[in-house]
Amino acid sequence: MDNQSNTAVVEKLSVDPNLAGACLEAVGEVLKVTAGSEVLYKDNSSSDPPTEPGGIQGKISLSGDWLGEVIVAVPHSLAAQLAARFVGCDPSDLDEGTVGEGVGEIANQIAGRVATLLSREGSSVRISTPEIAFSNNWHLPPSNSHTVFRFECINLPFLLIVSAVCDKSNTEGAEQ
């Protein structure tokens, strides 16, 4: 996604504009490299996880000035294609653990890029190691506390679910 498209989308969302912009930019950058494909932002009207059986999510917790989590939720078919690109093999050659680790790595890269972009705005953000869950273990924050970004990559849907608030009081006392 280009910056002009990002700006138009951010204006329509009810999430902090710095966070929304960082999320959109991070997804576009990471998946363009990982998938070798442009990422399309889709309608943001539903918060349901992907419905394809065998979906996988990677969750990264945020701490510091931003408290919350970033969750990448993808259908298994997209997860396998992305993991295969990491490993350099055919998706059918991967076991479930490797596919899950691939989703965790994508979540890690996206959250890391979000943290870097927010640091340019003066925030201090730390990220955790990824947690991986398969479709029967979906973890979504309470519906009133998260924003769902819907995307499409390689003609398959995926979600970026963000539940984060900026609270600089967490680090101001620690810096003294």
Helices and strands as residue ranges (DSSP letters): H 3-12, H 17-35, E 39-41, E 56-64, E 66-74, H 76-87, G 91-93, H 96-119, E 125-127, E 131-134, G 135-137, G 143-145, E 147-153, E 156-166, H 169-175
